[in-house]
Amino acid sequence: MTKIPPISEEQFQGIKRQFLQQKMVTCQVVSDSMEPIIMTGDMITVALPTQPLRLFDILVFYQNKKLICHLFVKESQLSKDEYLTSSYNGIVFDFPVKASEVLGVVVSHRLSFFQKIGFLLKMRWRKNQ
């Protein structure tokens, strides 16, 4: 497995500036956190959001010195500038993501109806734990 070097805040801001100019970017996924929707090694297309974020949007964001591709769940109750996200396979939510940490929305992959139902059932199970 290839070790991905950490991305500094300065490097992320440079990536974000370039992304804002191009409006869309293609990159490769290096983890299994979104399988089976996005497989390790898949190429994804990320674009600027064109509408408010919705449940099941797949975000690419910067956190813990890396770019992460996870599902948008909802806005944080503490701040409208923070979002709750989760991997498709995770049983816990990620740390809240600031709007400024979001690079964009994945437009090349979407959840099927059955994947959405499965995720909602997992979320309900999380609440009951």
C-alpha positions in Angstrom: 0.0 0.0 0.0 1.3 3.4 -0.9 1.8 5.8 2.0 0.3 9.2 1.3 2.4 12.1 2.7 0.6 14.5 5.0 -0.8 17.7 3.5 0.0 21.0 5.3 -2.6 23.7 5.7 -0.6 25.8 3.3 -0.6 23.1 0.7 -4.4 22.6 1.1 -5.0 26.3 0.6 -2.9 26.1 -2.6 -4.9 23.1 -3.8 -8.1 25.0 -3.0 -7.1 28.1 -4.9 -6.2 26.0 -7.9 -9.5 24.1 -7.6 -11.5 27.4 -7.4 -10.0 28.4 -10.7 -10.6 25.1 -12.5 -14.1 24.5 -10.9 -13.6 20.7 -11.2 -10.8 18.2 -10.5 -10.3 14.4 -10.9 -8.4 12.5 -8.2 -7.8 8.9 -7.0 -9.2 7.5 -3.8 -6.7 5.7 -1.6 -8.8 4.2 1.2 -11.8 1.9 1.6 -14.0 4.2 3.8 -16.6 4.7 1.1 -16.8 1.2 -0.3 -18.8 -0.1 -2.1 -19.9 3.3 -3.5 -16.3 4.4 -4.2 -13.7 1.7 -4.3 -10.1 2.0 -3.4 -8.3 3.2 -6.6 -11.4 4.7 -8.2 -11.0 8.0 -9.9 -13.5 10.6 -8.6 -14.6 13.9 -10.1 -15.0 16.7 -7.5 -16.8 20.0 -8.3 -17.8 23.1 -6.5 -21.2 22.7 -4.9 -24.0 24.3 -7.0 -26.7 24.0 -4.3 -26.9 23.7 -0.5 -25.5 20.4 0.8 -27.9 17.5 1.2 -27.9 14.2 3.0 -25.9 11.7 0.9 -23.8 14.3 -0.9 -20.2 13.0 -1.0 -17.8 15.6 0.2 -14.0 16.0 -0.2 -12.6 17.9 2.7 -9.3 18.6 4.5 -8.8 17.2 8.0 -6.0 15.7 10.0 -3.5 16.7 7.3 -5.2 14.7 4.5 -8.0 15.0 2.0 -11.0 12.8 3.0 -13.9 11.7 1.0 -17.0 11.0 3.2 -20.8 11.5 3.2 -22.5 14.7 4.3 -25.0 13.9 7.0 -26.2 17.3 8.3 -25.2 20.7 9.5 -23.8 20.8 13.0 -26.3 22.0 15.7 -23.6 24.2 17.1 -22.8 26.1 13.9 -24.2 26.4 10.4 -20.5 26.7 9.2 -19.8 23.1 10.4 -21.0 19.8 9.0 -21.3 16.3 10.3 -19.9 13.7 8.0 -19.3 9.9 8.0 -17.6 7.2 6.0 -20.1 4.9 4.4 -18.9 2.0 6.5 -18.3 3.9 9.8 -20.3 3.6 12.9 -19.3 7.0 14.3 -19.4 10.5 12.9 -16.2 12.3 11.9 -15.1 15.4 13.9 -17.2 18.3 12.6 -15.9 19.7 9.3 -15.7 23.5 8.9 -17.1 24.9 5.7 -13.7 26.3 4.9 -12.2 22.8 5.0 -14.5 21.5 2.2 -12.9 21.3 -1.2 -16.0 20.2 -3.1 -18.7 17.6 -3.8 -18.1 14.3 -5.7 -20.2 14.4 -8.9 -18.9 11.1 -10.5 -20.4 8.8 -7.9 -23.8 8.6 -6.1 -25.5 6.3 -3.6 -28.2 4.0 -5.0 -31.6 3.9 -3.3 -30.6 0.7 -1.4 -27.3 2.2 -0.3 -29.2 5.2 1.1 -31.6 2.9 3.0 -28.6 0.9 4.4 -26.9 4.1 5.5 -30.1 5.4 7.2 -30.5 2.1 9.0 -26.9 2.4 10.2 -27.5 5.9 11.4 -30.6 4.7 13.3 -28.6 1.9 14.9 -25.9 4.5 15.9 -28.6 6.5 17.7 -29.7 3.5 19.7 -26.2 2.6 20.9 
